[in-house]
Amino acid sequence: MVSLTADTGLKASVGVFFLSCTFLTTTYDTTFVFADRPLSSIVFVCLLSGISLVILGRFFHHIPTPKSLSHKNRYSVIPLVEPGESPLGERPLSPGSPIGGLPILKSLKYGKWIRIAAVSAICCIRVEIYRRVTIRIECAPTGYTHAIPFLVSLFDYWRNQRSRPNGQRSSDDFGGEPPTEHLCKITALFKRLYLYLGRTRIRYVIPTALLMVGGIITSSFHNGRESTYICPFISGLGPQLRALRVFSAILDSVILIVAAEMFRDGIRTPEGKRKQSPISWGYCLLGVASFWSVTGIWLARRNHIPILDPDTRYFRSLFGQASLVVFSLVSASHLLVYYGVVGISTMAGFITGYFTWASALFNGQEPFPFIPPSHAFMALATIFLGAMLFLCVRTASREEQKSLWGYNIFMRILISIMAGIGLILIFKQPAAGSLHPIDLLIYDGRAHHKTWLSQARGSKNLAGAVQEYRRRYNQHPPPGFDKWYEYATKRSSVIIDDFDQIYEDLLPFRALPPERLRSLTHEVATNPFNDVGAIAIRNGSVNLQVEIKPTHRWMVEGAAQIIEPFSQYLPDMDLVFNLNDEPRVAVPWDKATQLKSQGKYQSFITESNLVKEWSADRDAGWGALDPADQTGFTMFTDFSWQNIYDRYASVVCPPSSKARTQRIWDRHGICLSCIRPHSMGQFPVDWNIASDICHQPDLIWLHGFMLSPASLKVSQDLAPVFSQSKISGFNDILFPSPWNYVDKVKYEPSKEFPDPEYTNKENTLFWIGSTSEGVSRKGEWKGMPRQRLTHLVQNNTNQVSVLLPSQDPDSYSYQIMPSHAPTEKLGLSVNIHLSDVVRCDDCGEQLDEMHTAEHVEFQSHWNYRYLVDLDGAGFSGRFLSFLRSNSIPFKTGLFRQWLDSRVTSWLHFVPLDIRLHDVWSTLAYFAGVNVSVTDPVSGKEKVLMEPHDLQGKWIAEEGRKWANKALRKEDMEIYLFRLLLEWGRLTDDKRDVLGFKI
């Protein structure tokens, strides 16, 4: 049984302090607390911490002091007693001193209240600096907090050490036996050095300096992995935030020093003894909480911001982070009298430095970002030596209590184990790769497509197609399947069996009865607020709703044109088409999962019980579509021009997903854990995984649809809405886009605008377009891909990481270089501009930051080898035209279309990550780097990287051939034909027995 002695309590405090600081460090970057409402969070943390410390102060005198604590010949860094004042418990009470029965409040002298107010004011200034840095975190550099222990130790040296003589050595410093000639010289030298470091005036400056150096080296690991989220150059925020970061580190050091000085202000117990108390800290924190509560309420009302956040995730994170802060402060208040403020800051500095380093190395187990093993080792060595030297100094200087020497040794062993784990991480760091990742990805893309295609078109006849349908979807094909098969085969469809997208889209609707689907269709179609257009199919004829929004009527007309060639084979039905670019149906994950489960587990009907004909009275089950304002209520909510991530996007993900459990609020750096599931180094492996939002919580800041959609009328209940594109997890029913079918943007080369062969095109990355992705009113544009891409090539100030051949033959490594180096030093050619800056209240700011160019004829795109395809307010309408050309589409975005399962990344197009950190490396691979270098083997001059024209031409040709084979207008008709047969069965009252049989 463990004895709960004073020494045990002290050891427990060290453990609590270590663990609480560890959890704070490792969860700080992913918590909801400081991202969403930094001011409210700090107010609550200060309030809870202040109350805890005041309560602790009332009982602080009951905490026993270790008997071995002696002040004789003992030095406490930044001492807790004034010169000439007696040590703890030895100063007699003055006649006017308050005693036990009076409130603690009265024991604080007037001058001490002034000191508390002054410290509270300093802390309030620090909170304001933190708030300013947090809301502009994309411009704030890192690394300055590592200097805090060093600054505190410098103050300690200036205040206490420089006037003290160096300690005298004695023969009993090491067990009572001085070094003799029998001892090894190395051992004797080590002992002298050990003793010197324990007694020198700078004994705490050295370990904290080592920690600072290790922290600075660790911070350098972030170079080249900065986010493309825009820090506007014209704003001047970069230098301002750097100055604030430096000032913050100085201010934090001052606060720690003053807090230690305040700690000696105690209370007097009824027994007449004076004990240390954290009560002054508590009053300071309560003062900060009070000031910022009033100020925060005023700011919230002025800016029309809700004071409380109803998000339960925020409150859970808030209580968790606040509890960790309380634990760290309470344990620090117990440890301060023994370790001093230098000791407390050193231990915290080691924890922060080590786990920041370990996090960087853990994320660096992939090729990107490349962390040189020598740099990683140097950082680990300085952090390790700083912590070990601090612990050794404690014992060598006799400042460590003898009862805690064993615990000191235990901490050394623990730190050594941590260093050993760090060495393993260093040894596992990937070296320069012998193959370029894109070579592997191209090979995998070809193999993947070959495997997919073999199962997508395996059926050779109608009977085989029926059998494969039953195997895949555990149900019979719908009535009219034979007509669809004939239609598809006559038009040479290469896809017969794989229509999994249709199955996934319609699966949750199988949980709703047919009459409910019909009534929902009528309710949605007959309210103008809903921004939809409807089509009625009666007796094989396609009829448009009369009162469709005129500006978008072409869209419904285009859908009708797709349907008309096969409408004679369709049953009577009504269809509702989304007129907006943005998707509309975002059913939360738990509800959607329940609906899918209900739809999936339905009994399989035997062929003998199948009914092959549609219900005879289907027309009677559909209400009239006109007039279009019959319904007075709506299931849609207008959430345009607002950040939708928490309310509508992340909720479609599982509760355990990163999208629901983490908030990546540091917009200055790339979220490496977000790109790991879908990347090989910088490069996306699979397009569909890369566009999945559930493992990428940083997307809250990186897409216009998340930041501020131009038009979003959304429902969290299942609604039968057909949309041209959607975000992963949304429940719209995808159908081929009328934009592509009616050739709104057409691939049409001519003599004036020819489409040359791939190798005859300009070796340039090209994009031009408007800022149509979302609406920017208060700086949202800084996270939108179109603006980020333009800023990356025009006005970027961050370093970039480019994968290039290394000095070793036939190997590649990521090289960090200034922002302008890819174009100026590597010679990469880009032609990327905004044509119009629209949909914004802050258009002037965008125009000042980025250059615009004149509109160009769309057909002029074919002059360039590499064409960037970016999302707009919805899917990009250019992608199919780009595929049909002799150029390579460089595609990035989040919106999914009906064709996504048919095209393969690295075979038909080149994917770019939505963060755009891979742009330069991808371009360098295909375009080559025409820079002369010396071959380390032959000594001759050679080009740094030859262009991969063979691979580029092959991708361009494969994309072109596949688009002309599987993405034709006929393929759009075939897809929609099959989709509407499935939808017809779902809306038929006999759907449980409806099916096709031969």
N, C-alpha and C positions, 0 to 999 in steps of 0.2 A: 504494500500500500504506500502510495506517494505521500510524503509528509508535506503539508502545505505551509512551509516556512517562508520567511521573508526572502531567502535566497531563491527558493522555488518560484515565488511570485515574480522576482526580478527576471529569472530565466524565462518564465511564461510571457512576460512583457516583451522580451526580445523576440520570442517566437511570434507573438501576435503582431508586433511591429513589422517583422520581416514578411509575414504572410499577407498582411493587409496592404503593404506597399507593393508586393508582388502582384496581387490581384488588381490593384489600381493601375499598375503599369501595363499589364497584359490585356486589360479590358478597356482601357481608356480610349483607344481609337475606334472601338466598335459599339460604344454605349450610346443609347438614345439621349442621355442626360444633357451633355454639353453641346450636342449638335442642334437640337430643335429649339430649346429655350435655355440658353446658357445663363441668363440673368436669373430667371426663376429657379433654376437648379442651384446656383450658388447661394441664393437667398435661403433655400431650404437646407442646404448643407451647413451653412453658417448657423442657422437657427438650431438645428438638431445638435450640432457640435457644441454650440454655446450652452445650450441647456444641459447637455451631458457633462460638460466640464464644470459648470456651476454646481450641479448635483454632486459630482465627484469631489469638488472642493469642500463640501460640508462634511465629507467622510474621509478626507485625505489624511487627517491626523490619526485615523484608526489603522492606516496601513503601516505594518511594522517595518522598521529599518534594519537591514542586515547588521548583525553585531560586529562583523568584520570591517564595517565602514569606518575608517579613521581619517581624520583630517590632518593628522600629524605628518609633516613632510609630504603631504599629498597635494598635487596640483590638479585643479579642475579647469579644463579649457573654458575660457570666458566664464570666470568663477561666478558662483551664485551668491557670494557675499562681498560686500564692499571692503576695501582695505581697512584694517583696524577693527572690523566688526567681528564678533565672535562667531565661531561655526554654529551649525544648526544645533539648537537645543541648549546652548550655553549662555545666551544673552538673557539677563534678568528682565523681568517686566518692569516697565516704568510705572510710576504711580497712576498716571492717567490712562493706562492701557485698558481697553475693554476686555472683559473676561467672558467666560463661557455663556452666560445667560443672555447676552445681548446679541442682536442679529449680526451676521457676518458683514453685512453691508456697512455697519458703523465702524468696522475695524479698518476700512479703507480711508486713508487720509485724503484731504482735499487735493493735495498735490498729486496723489496717485490717480485720482479721477481724471485730472488733466492729462496725465500720461496715457491712461486708457483711451481717452478721447482722441489724443494725438495718434496713437497706434491705430485706432479704428479709422481715422481719416486716411492714414497711409494705406490701410487695407482696402478702403473704399476706392481709392485711386487705382490700386492694383486690380480690383474687380472691373473697373471701367476699362483699363488697358486690356484685360483678358477678353472682355466683351467685344471690344473693337477688333482685336486680333482674330477672334473666333469667327465673326461674321465676314471677315475678309481673309480667311485662312489660306485661300489660294495664292495669296501674295506673301505669305509669312514663311521665312526660312526656318530651318530647324537647327538644333544643336546647342543653343545657348544655355539651356538649363543645366547642362553638364558642368558649367563653370561655377555653380552656386557653392558647392562644398569648398572649392578652392578660394572663392572670395571670402567665405566665412573664416577659413583658416588664415588668410592674410590679415584679416582684422584681429584675429586672436594673436598672431605674431606681433602686430603693431601695438596692440593693447597690453599684452601680458608678457610675451616671450623675449622681446628685444632687450628689456631691462633686467632680465633674470640671468644669472650666471649659468653656464653649462653645468650639468650634474657631474659630481665627482664619482669616479669609478671605485669600487671596493672589491675586495677579494671574494665576498660572498654574493656577488651579483649573479653568479651562475653556480649555485649549489654550494658556495663557501670554499671552493677550491680554485685558485687562480691557475691560469695556463702555465704549464711547465714544459721543460724540454722534451718530456715524454709525449706530449701532444703533437699532433700533426700541425704543421705550420698553417695549412689551409683552415683547419678547425680553429686555431688561435686567431687567424685573421677574420674568420667569420664571426667569432665571438666579439672581437673588438668592434667590428662594423655593427653588429647587432646592438652592442652597448652604446656606441656612438649615436646610432639612429634613435635609440630610446631616450637619450638625454639631450640631443641637440635642440636648439631653439626652433628649428624648422621641421621638427619631427612630424607635425601634422600638415605642413605645407607640401612635403614631398608626396605622401600618398594621395592627397586630394589633387595634386597636379597630375599624377599618373591617371587618376580617374578621369580628369578633364580631357587629357590627351586621348584616352581610349574612347571617350564619348564623341570627341570631335572626329576621330577616324571613323567611328561607326556612322556618324551623320553623313560622312562623305559617301557612304554606300547608296544614299538616295540620289546621288548625281546620275543623271541620265535616265531616271525612272520617274521624273516629274510628270504630273498629269497635264493633258492638253487643255484642261479647264482654264479659261482665259483670265490672266491677271493683266488688265489693260495697261499698256505702257504709258498712255497719255495721262492716266490717273495719278502717276507718281507714287502709287501705293507700295511698290516694292521697297524703295529706300525708307519710307515711313514705317512700314511693318518691321523692317530689319532693325531700325532704331528702337521701336517699341519692344522688340524681343530682347535687345541688349539691356534696355532700361528695366524690363521686367525681371531679368536675372539679377540685376543690381538691387532692385526693390525687394525681391524675394529674400536676398541675403540680408538686407537691412531688417526686414520683418523678423527673420529668424533670430538675429542678434538681439533685437529689442525684446522679442518674446522671452529669450533666455534671461535678459536683465530683469524683466518684469517678474520672472518666476520666483525671485527671492522675496517678493512681497507676499508675506504669508499671513496666517491668522494665529491667534494665541489660544491654546487649549485651556480648559479649566484647570489643568495641572500646572499651568504656567510655562509650558514648553512651547517653543515656536517651531512650527513645521512648515515645509514648503507646500504651496497650494496652487493648482491650476485655475483658480477662480478668476484671476485677472484675465486670462485668456478667454474664458467664457464670456465675460462682459464685453471684451473687444469684439468677439464674433457676433454677439447679440446686437451690438451697436451697428455693425456692418449690415446684419440682416434687417434691422429696423430702417436704416437709411435707404437701402436699396429696395425694400418693400414699398415704401412710399414713392420713391423715384420710379420704380418699375410700373406701379399702377398708373402713375401719371403718363409715362411713356406709352403704355398699352392703350390707354384711353385716347391719347392724342393720335396714335397711329391706327386706331380701330382694330387692335389685336386682342383676341380673347385672353383673359388673364390666366385661365386654367386650361390645360391640355387634357381632353377626355381620353386620350390614348392610354390604355392600360399598360402597354409596353413601356411607355415613358415613366409611369409611376413605379413599375417594378424596377426599372433601371435606376430611378431616382433613389428609392429606398436602399437598393443594393449599394450604390456608389456612396451614398451618405453614410451608411453603416460602416463601410470600409474606411472612410475618412475619420469617423468617430473613433473606431478602433485604433487607427494609427495615431491620432492625437492623444487619446487616453493613455495608450502604451508609451508614447513619447513623453508625456508628463511624468510618468513613473521613472523613465530611463534618464531623463535629462540631468538629474542630480548626480548620476553616476557616470554618464558618458559625456555630458556637456553638449552644447549645440554643435560643436565640430564633429563629435562622434555621431550624433543623430543624423546630421546632414551627410556625413561620409557613408553611413550604412544605407541611407536612402539613395545616395548617389550611386553606390555599387549596384543596388537592386535595379534601379532605372537603367544604368548603363549596360549591365549584363543582359537583362531581358530584352532590351532594345536591340542589342547585338545579336542575341540568340534568335529573335524574331526575324531579323534581316537574313541571317544565315539559313534559318529553316525555310524561308521563302526563296532563298537562293539555291535550293537543291535542284532547281531546274536551270537550263542554260541562261535564262534571262530572269533577273538581272545578273550579269557576271560580276562576282566579287572576287578580286585577286586573292588567292590563299595567303599571300604574304601580308596583305592589308588586314585580312581577317585575323591572322595570327597576331599581328602587332596590336590590334585593338584588344583582343582577348588577353594578351600578355600584360598590357598596361592596366587593364581593369582588374585582372587577377592580382598583379603585384601591388596595386594600390590598396586593395582590400586586405591582402595578407600583411602588408607592411603596417597598416593601421592596427591590426590585431597584435602584431609583434611589438609595436611601440607601446601598446597598452600594458603589456607584461614587463617589457624591458624598463619602462619608466616607473614601474611600481604603482601605476594608477589603477590597474585592474585589481579588484579585490581577490584575495587568495582563494576565497570560496568559489569564485567564478573562473579561476584559471582553467579548470577542467572544461567548463563551458566554452571558454575561449579556444581551447584546443579543438573541441567539437566543431565550432564554427569554422576553424581553419580546414578541418577535414571536409566539411560540407562544401566550402568554397572550392577546395581542390577537386571534389567530385564534379561540381558544376563546371570547373575548367576542363576536366577530362571529357565531359559530355560535349563541351565546346570544341575540343580537339577532334572529336569524332565528326562533328558537323563540318569542320574545316577540311578534314580528309575526304569527306563525301562531296565536297564542292566539285561540280563538273569542270573538267578541263576543256580546252578548245576542242570543238567537234571536228571529226574527220570528214563528215558529210554535212552539206548545207541542209537545214530542216526542210526547205521547200522541195528539195530533191526527193526526200522521203514522203512528203505530203502528196506530191504529184503521183508517185508510185501507189500510195495507199488510195488516193482518189480514183485512180484507174481500176484498181482491184475491187474497191467497194462498189463502183458503178456496175462493173461486170457481174458481180454477185447479185446486186439488186435487180438488174435488168433480166437476169435469167429466171428469177421468180416472178417478175412483174408481167411477163408475156409468155408464161409457160404453157398456157392452154392452147391447143391446136384446133379445137372444134367447140361447138356449143355445149356438148355433153361434158367435155373437160372443163369448160368455164363454169358450168353449174356446179360440178363437183368441187372445184377449187374454191368457189364462193362459199359453199357450205363448210368446207374445212376452215377457211379463214375466219368467217364471221358467225359461225354456229347458228345459222338460219338459212332459210331458202331465199333464193333471189326473188325480187319483187315481180309482180305481173308485168309483162312487156319486156322482160329481160332478153327474149329472143330477138325482138325488134331492135333493142339496143345493140346486141351482139352483131346483128347483120349490119346495122348502121356503122359500127366501129370498124368492122373488118373491111367493108366496102371502101372506107376512107383510109385504109392502111394504117390503122392505129397500132403503134408499137407497144402500147400498154393495154392489156386486157384484164389482168387479174388484180393489180395493186391499186386499189382505191381506198387505202386506209384512211386518208384524210377525210373522206366522206363519212366513213364509219365513225371516226372519232368525233366529228362535228355533230352528228345526229344522235349519238349514243345517249346523252342526257335527255333528249326530247322523247325517247322511248318510255321514260318514266311518267310522262303526262298523257292522259287519255286523249283520244282523237278530238272529241268535242271541245276540250280545253285548248288544244292547239288551234282549232278553227276560230274559237272565240278570241283568243289572244291575237291572232292575225288580224281580225276585224277591229279590235280595240286599238292596236298599234297603227293600223292603216288609216283610221278615220279620225285622227287628231292632228291638225297641222303643226302643233308644237313639236311633234316627234321627228320632224325632218326626214320623212320616208316617202317613197313612191311605191305604188302597188300595181300589180298585173293580175288580171283575172283570165284564167284559161277555161273556156267553155266550148265543149264539143270540138276540140282541136283548134280553136281560134284563140289568138292572143289579143287581149283588150287592155289598154292602158287606163289607169285611173285618170279622170279628167283634170282634177284640180291638183296637179303636181307643181311644185315650185318651178317657175319658168326657167330660172338659171341652171337648174339641174335636170330638166326634163330629158335632155339628151341621154343621160345615164340610164334611165328606165327604158327609153327607146332602144338604146344599144343592147340592153338585156333582152328585150323583146326580139331583136334581130337574131340574137344567138339562139333563142328558143324556136323561132318560127320553122326552121327546116325539119324539126321533129315533133312539133306540137300536136300533130294528128295522133300520135301514139300516147299522149299524156291524158290522165284522167282530169276531171274538173278540179281546179284548185285555185287558191289565191296566194300570191307571193308578195312579201314586203321587202323592198330593197332600201338599204341605207343610202341616203343622199349625201351624207358627210364623208369626208376622207377618213376620219377617225372611227375605230370600232365602237360598238355600242353596248355590248352585253358582258358584264364582269361579275359572274356569280361567284361568291366566296367559295374557297376550296372545300370546306366541309360540306356545304350544301351541294356543290357540284359533284363531289365524290359520292354522296348519297344517291343523287339522281343517276349517275353513271352505273352504280352498283345495281340499282333497281332495273335499269335498262338492260344491263348485261345478263342478269340471271333470269332469263325467261325460258320457258319450256320449249323444246324443239318439237315441232309438229311433224308427224309422219306424212309421207307423200299422199297416202290414201285420204287424209283429212284436209289436204290443201284445197283452197279455192283459187282458181286462176283468174277470175274476172273481178274487176272493180265493182264496188257497190253501185247499184243502178241509180240511186237517188243522191249522188254526191253533190249535185248543184244546190239542193235544198239545204245542205249543211253550211253553206257559206253566205254570209251577210253581204248586202250591197256595199260597194266601195264608195259610191257617190251618193250624196255629197260627202266631201272629205272631212267635215267638221261635226260628225254625228256624235263622237265620244267626247265627253266633258272632262274626263280624268286621264291621267297618264302615269305610266310606270317608270318614266325616265326623269332623271334629275339633271338640270343644267349645271355642269361643273367646269365650264370653259374658263380659261385665263387663270387657272389655279393649279398648284402642284397636286397631282392626283395620286402620287405614288402610294402613300399610306392608305388612303381611303378606297381606291379602286384597283390599283395595280398589284401591290404586294399581297393583298388578301386572296388572290387567285392561286397563291402558292401554299404548299403544306406548312403547317404551323412550325415545324422544326427546320424549315429552310432558312438560309441566311437572309433572304429578303424579309423575313418576318422576325428574326431574332437579332439582327445586327443593324447598326447604322454607321455607314462609312462616311464620316463627316469631314475628314481631312481631305479637302479638294486639291491640296498641293501635290500629292503624290498618287501614283497609280496603286489601286487596290490589287496587290499581287494574288491574294487568296481568291479574288473574284475571277481572275483570268485563268487560274490553274486548271479548272475542270475542262476547259475547251481549247487549251493552247499547248503548243510545243514551242517553248521559248516565247518569242513575241507573236508567233503566227497562229491564227485560229486553225484548229484541226478539222472541225466539223461546223458547217454553217448553222445547222438547226440547233446544236447545243450552244453555239455562240450567241444566238438570239433568244435563248431561254433566260428569262429575267429572274428566275427563282434563286440562282446561286450568285447573283450579281447585285448586291444591295447598293453599290455605288451608282447604279443607273438612275437613281433619284435625281442626280445632278447632271446627267450626261445625254439627255434626249429631250427634244422639245415637247413630245407627247407627255412625258412625265412632268416636265417643268411648268408648262403652261399651254395646253392644247388650244388651238384656235376655236374649235367648236366641239364640245363634248357633251352630248346628252346621253347619259348612261343609265343602265338598269342593273341592279344586283339580283333581280329575279329573272329566270329564264324567259327569253323572248324570242320568237321566230323571226329574226332579222338576218337577211342575206347581205353580207358585206364583201367588199373587194379585197380587204386585208384585215389583219388583226394582230394583236400582241399575243405572245404565248400565254396560255391560260385563259384568255377571253373565250366567250362562248358564241360568238357570231358564227353563222354558217358561211363558209367561204364559197365564192363562185367566181368564174373567170371574169376578169375586168372588162367592162364595155369600153374603157379607155383604150385598151389594146385591140379589142375586136373592131372598133370603128376607126382605128388608126389615127388617134389624136396626135400621137407622135410616131412618125413612120420612118422606117429605114428605106430611103429612096435616093441612092447615089445617082449622080448625073455627070455629064461632061464638065459642068461647072463645079460640082462637088463630087469628085470621084472617090471611090473607096480603094486605095492602092493595096497591093500585097503588104503583109505585115512588115516585112523587112524594108519596104520602101516608105514607110510612114515616118513621121517625126518621132524621135526617141524621147517623147515627152509625156508626162502625166498631165491630163487635162480635165478641168471641170469649170463650169460657169453656171450660175443660177442665182435665184433670189432667196431671201431669208423667209421661206414660206413654211418652215417646220413648226413653228409655234409663235405665240404672242409674247413679246418682251415688254414689260413695263418698268420693272425694277432690277434690271441687270440679268434677267433669265437668259439672255442671248449668249452669255459667257459659257454656258454649258451645251449649247446646241451644236450638233456635228457640222453643219454647214459653216457656221462661223468659226468653229474650232479648227476645221481643216484650212480655211482661208488664213486664219491667224497663225497656224503652224508654219506655213510656208512664207508668210509675209512679214510677220512682226513678232515672232516668238523670241522670248528672252531666256528660256530655260535650256539647259544642256539636253542633248539627245543621245540616244544609244543606237548605234548602227552595227549590224552584223557584217563583218568584213573578213577577208582572209588575214590570218595572223602571220607572224614571222616564221612559224613552223610550216614546213611544206604541207600542202593539202589539208589545211585545218582552218577553222573559222572561230572567231571570238567577237563578242560585243565590245565595241570601242566607243567610249564616251567623248563627245566633242561639242563645241559651241553650237548654238542654234543655227547659225548661218553657214556652218561648215559643209553640210550636205550639198548645197548648191554652189558655194564659192570654192571649196577645196576639193570636193569629190566630183564636182561637175554635173550633178544630177539636174535634169531639166524639168521644170514644172511650170504650168500655165494655169493657175487657179485663181479665180476672182469671183467676187459677188457682182451680179449685174444690177440688182435692185435691193435696197434695204427697206423692207415692208413689215407690216404687222408689229409695230413697236411704238411705244411712247418715248423710248430712249434711242431713236434712230440716229440723232446727231452724234451720240457717243460712239455708236458703231461706225458711222462714216468717218469720224476722226481717227479711229483706231485702225481701220482696214481700208484698202484701196478698192474702188469699184471700177468696172470696165463696161464698155458698150455691149449691147446685145449682139449676139452673133447668130447667123443662120444655123439651125440645128444640124443640117447636113454637113456643116464644116467640121463636125466632130471626127469624121472619118480620116482626117489628116494625121491623127495622133494614134500612137500605139496603145496607150493606157488611158482608159476612160473611167473616171470615178463615178460610181452610182450611189447616191445618198437618198435616204428617206426624205420625203417632204412632210406635209401634214399627215399623209398616209404613206402607202407604198410608193416607190418610184416608178413613174410611167415610162422611163427611158430604158429599163433593163432589157426588155425583149429586143428593142432596136439595137442596143449595144451587142447583144448576143449574136444577132444576125450579121454583124459587120465582121471585118477582118481584124478588128482591134480586140484587146482583152478588157473585159469589164472588171474593174476593181470595186467590189461591192461591199458596202457596210450598211448596217441598219438593224432595226428590230421588227419591222412589220413583215408578217408572213402572208404568202399568197397561195393560191391553189396549186401552183407549179413547183413549190419549194421541194416537195418530195421527189420531184423528177429531175432536178438539176443537182449536180454534184460539184462541190467546191474543189478547187485545184484540178478539175478536169474540164469544166465548162466555163468557169470564171475563177477569179482570184479573190478570196475573202479578205477583208480588212476588219480588224477589231474595232468596235464602236469607240474605243478610247483613242484610236488613231496613232498609238505609239509605235506601230509596226510599219507606218507608211514609208519611211526612209529605207529601212532594211529590205522591204519588199521591192521597192523601186530599184534599189541598188542591185538586187539579184537579176532582175530582168533587163534593166538598162545597162548594167555594167558600170564600172568606175574607171574612167580613162585617166588614171594617174600613174605615172611611172615610178616603180620601186625596184630595188635591187634584189634579185633572186638570191636567197641565202645559200643555195647549193651551187649554182653555176656562176654566180657573181655578175650575171648579165642583167640588163634592164628589162623589165616586163611590165605589163599593165596590171594594176592592182587586182581588178576583177573583170574578166571578160563578160560581155553581155550574154545571157542565156537565151539567145535567139531561137534555138531549136525548141526549147521548152515553151517559150512564149508563143511561137507560131503554132505549135501543136495545140495549146490550150485555145487559142483563137479559132483554129479550124474545128476542133472538137465542139466548142460551144456553138459555132455557126451551123455545123451539120446537125447537131442535136436539136437546135431551135427549129430548123427546117423539117425535122422529122417528128418531134414530139410536142412542140409548142405552137403548132399552127392554129389557125382559126378553126379548122376541123376538129382539132384536139380539144379546144374550148367547148365546142358543141357537144362532143362525145362526153366530156366530163359533166357538163350541166345536164345533159340528157339522163345520165345515170343518177345524178344527184336528185333530179326531180322525180324519177321513178321511186327512189327511196322515200322522198318526202311525201309523195302521193300515198304510199302505203302507210306511213305514220299517221296521216290525217284521215284514213279510211276507218270506218267503224268496225270493219271485219279484219283489221290488220293482223290480229293474232293468228288467223287462219289463211291469210292471203299469201300467195307465193307462186313461183313459177316451177313447173315440172315438165319434163319432156314426155 
